[in-house]
Amino acid sequence: MRLPGGAAAAAATAALLAAAFLLRAGIPVEAPFSGDNGIRLWQTVACLQGRSTLPRAMPPGAGPGSYPPPLSLVTQDGVVSSYPASFPTVASSFGAGSLALARLFVLLCTALAAWPLAVLAGGGMAGGMAAFAVSGMAPYAFVFWEHGPAMLPALVWASMFIAALRREGPLPFWILPLALAAAWRPEILPAAAGASLPLMAGRRAGPGARAAWIGWIALACISAVPMLVPGLLPARVAGNLPAFRGAGSFLAARLSILSSWTVPSSNIPAVAAAFGWLLVMALPARFTRRSTVSIVAAASALVLLYYFARKSLGTASAFMLAPGLAFAPFLRRYETGGSPRLLEKAALGSAAALLLLSPTDGMFQFGPRFLLLPIALIAASMARTCLGAGRAGALMLGAAVALSVFGSVRGVMFQDFFRLRHAELAASILQAPEGYVVATDEEWLPLVAWSAAVRRPVLYSPQPPVRGALDGRPAFWLSGRSRAGSSYSGAGYRGLIWSGPGAACLEPPPGDLLPDPWRGIP
């Protein structure tokens, strides 16, 4: 039996594989984009070696849990990552002993998301590939993170849930892919809940709506239990819910996250454009063909694309990751109701839920990684609308795809800038003389240079080594905040300085004092 969207998934896979092998062959597979990626790679290597703890080179006499790196927990046998082991375990199983194949697992799973996107877009290969390109997921295929792979079951949930609303089903089987997606990325659960409300409201007369309501009410009751039992809800989560913090601080945090995900709050024209974008997206269908609304939509798109071209929207902005989204309000004039509008409402509901509950904007990244599900739903809606709008729709979809592919290329280049410099930093640490310990108070450094920490002692310490030694071993201090002793080398990557006895003989870490990831990127 032919699977709908299978050709789109195959084409997406082929395109990303070509990009991986032809354009990025010079980057070491162990080089991470950020500290979060680094410790996941470290976990995966531990799984590949059959270890329960992170492999580390430690000075003789030091305990296996001494000087633990950030994002780790100390056990009797050593240190383990503070993140769940499910993703590294699955990736390592696919890798069969190879870190390169473990990374390939991330690429393949992310590319396969084109399959449910093709189902949602309703256009076969053309709709699936267009929606995948506009969604901006491609950069997440090249970074070792579970965000990309989690989108495959998340979008399978969306297609199963919409199908279930149209028919009577004995059981809500859509819970299965949703549980799988949320196990890797917990934010997908509130995102899916926010998307479900407008979908259920739009299909309230459908035979499967009752089962969907029962399923979500049951999930809501289960999720509410930690909020009713004092101390059961993690403090990091409780601190970001309205019931657990003051209204003023909660609102300030939401506005900061909204600004990070869309446009900088200091850029007044961009803020006005983002507001116009949201206004047209939220308007009832009967207003969308008015000339005033079309002018607002076109002006918003032009302003957003202008600042995209200037690279001034911020690296966490949805419009930097997927600039084709800027055309979404303009496409509302071509809507005929039905599925495209439902997908748009689902996307807005999903984004609203994430905005209210997200503990952070996602920090160091390219694109708002928490918003991948709502962005994908809007991309599917755009593809569905354009495919039914004749030549004008095809031209608009082509422009959105071209822009978003350009944005994805920027995203990959942004990641590669840091991956290359983190590889250089690890190589610099390995050039320290044999018998020395490298110590640092930079939280991110042991994680991005984890491949060096496996072979040489790279120890995290809040304080410089006393008299130039740690646990009786001579130590170099590598920091951009403080120095140890009077001997030190020049500044290097992120202002890091080698210091301590004999440090003057060391070359500074290669790279820029203040890295500019946009240098050389179109």
Secondary structure as GFF3:
##gff-version 3
##sequence-region A 1 522
A	DSSP	alpha_helix	6	23	.	.	.	ID=ss1
A	DSSP	alpha_helix	35	48	.	.	.	ID=ss2
A	DSSP	beta_strand	72	74	.	.	.	ID=ss3
A	DSSP	beta_strand	79	81	.	.	.	ID=ss4
A	DSSP	alpha_helix	86	95	.	.	.	ID=ss5
A	DSSP	alpha_helix	99	112	.	.	.	ID=ss6
A	DSSP	alpha_helix	114	121	.	.	.	ID=ss7
A	DSSP	alpha_helix	124	135	.	.	.	ID=ss8
A	DSSP	three_ten_helix	138	141	.	.	.	ID=ss9
A	DSSP	alpha_helix	147	165	.	.	.	ID=ss10
A	DSSP	alpha_helix	175	184	.	.	.	ID=ss11
A	DSSP	alpha_helix	188	202	.	.	.	ID=ss12
A	DSSP	alpha_helix	209	228	.	.	.	ID=ss13
A	DSSP	alpha_helix	235	238	.	.	.	ID=ss14
A	DSSP	three_ten_helix	242	244	.	.	.	ID=ss15
A	DSSP	alpha_helix	247	261	.	.	.	ID=ss16
A	DSSP	alpha_helix	268	282	.	.	.	ID=ss17
A	DSSP	three_ten_helix	285	287	.	.	.	ID=ss18
A	DSSP	alpha_helix	291	309	.	.	.	ID=ss19
A	DSSP	alpha_helix	318	321	.	.	.	ID=ss20
A	DSSP	three_ten_helix	323	327	.	.	.	ID=ss21
A	DSSP	three_ten_helix	330	334	.	.	.	ID=ss22
A	DSSP	alpha_helix	339	357	.	.	.	ID=ss23
A	DSSP	three_ten_helix	369	371	.	.	.	ID=ss24
A	DSSP	alpha_helix	372	387	.	.	.	ID=ss25
A	DSSP	alpha_helix	390	430	.	.	.	ID=ss26
A	DSSP	beta_strand	437	440	.	.	.	ID=ss27
A	DSSP	alpha_helix	445	448	.	.	.	ID=ss28
A	DSSP	alpha_helix	450	453	.	.	.	ID=ss29
A	DSSP	beta_strand	458	460	.	.	.	ID=ss30
A	DSSP	three_ten_helix	466	468	.	.	.	ID=ss31
A	DSSP	beta_strand	469	470	.	.	.	ID=ss32
A	DSSP	beta_strand	473	479	.	.	.	ID=ss33
A	DSSP	three_ten_helix	493	495	.	.	.	ID=ss34
A	DSSP	beta_strand	497	499	.	.	.	ID=ss35
A	DSSP	three_ten_helix	503	505	.	.	.	ID=ss36
###
